[in-house]
Amino acid sequence: MKIFIIGNLGYVGSITSRYFVKKYSSVKIYGFDISYFMTRSELESMDHISRQYIGDVRDFSVKLLKN
């Protein structure tokens, strides 16, 4: 199962993504966030995220939803 979470680096998004990883063993989490408050080392430590996209939701590209 693939789950795409917009705002996954915020409080609710980070808890939600960890919940899905614990609940479903084969889930792949894809995140999209502007990461205002995250440093590069903090982003690298998010090993439960399959792929992290950094960007502003106002400039969201539908191409990210392919595959």
C-alpha positions as CSV (number, residue, x, y, z in Angstrom):
1,M,0.0,0.0,0.0
2,K,1.2,3.5,-0.8
3,I,0.2,6.6,1.2
4,F,0.9,10.2,0.3
5,I,0.8,12.6,3.2
6,I,0.9,16.3,2.6
7,G,2.3,18.0,5.7
8,N,4.0,14.9,7.0
9,L,6.7,16.8,8.9
10,G,4.3,18.6,11.1
11,Y,2.9,17.4,14.4
12,V,-0.2,15.6,13.1
13,G,1.5,14.4,9.8
14,S,4.5,12.8,11.6
15,I,2.3,11.0,14.1
16,T,0.0,9.8,11.3
17,S,2.9,8.5,9.2
18,R,4.3,6.6,12.1
19,Y,0.9,5.1,12.9
20,F,0.5,3.8,9.3
21,V,4.0,2.2,9.4
22,K,3.2,0.4,12.7
23,K,-0.3,-0.6,11.6
24,Y,0.6,-1.9,8.1
25,S,3.9,-3.7,7.6
26,S,4.1,-3.3,3.8
27,V,3.1,0.4,3.6
28,K,5.2,2.9,1.8
29,I,4.9,6.5,3.0
30,Y,5.5,9.4,0.6
31,G,5.6,12.8,2.2
32,F,5.3,16.4,0.9
33,D,6.1,19.3,3.2
34,I,7.7,22.7,3.1
35,S,9.9,21.7,6.1
36,Y,10.2,25.1,7.7
37,F,11.3,23.8,11.0
38,M,13.4,20.7,10.0
39,T,17.1,20.5,9.5
40,R,18.8,18.2,7.0
41,S,19.9,15.8,9.8
42,E,16.4,15.6,11.1
43,L,15.1,14.9,7.6
44,E,17.7,12.1,7.1
45,S,16.6,10.4,10.4
46,M,13.0,9.9,9.1
47,D,13.7,6.3,8.0
48,H,10.1,5.3,8.0
49,I,9.4,7.7,5.0
50,S,10.0,6.0,1.6
51,R,10.3,9.3,-0.2
52,Q,10.2,12.9,1.0
53,Y,9.4,15.8,-1.3
54,I,10.1,19.3,-0.2
55,G,7.9,22.0,-1.5
56,D,5.1,24.4,-1.0
57,V,1.6,22.9,-1.3
58,R,0.6,26.0,-3.4
59,D,3.0,24.8,-6.0
60,F,2.1,21.2,-5.8
61,S,2.6,19.2,-9.1
62,V,0.1,16.4,-9.8
63,K,3.1,14.6,-11.5
64,L,4.1,13.5,-8.0
65,L,1.0,11.3,-7.8
66,K,2.0,9.2,-10.8
67,N,3.1,5.6,-9.9
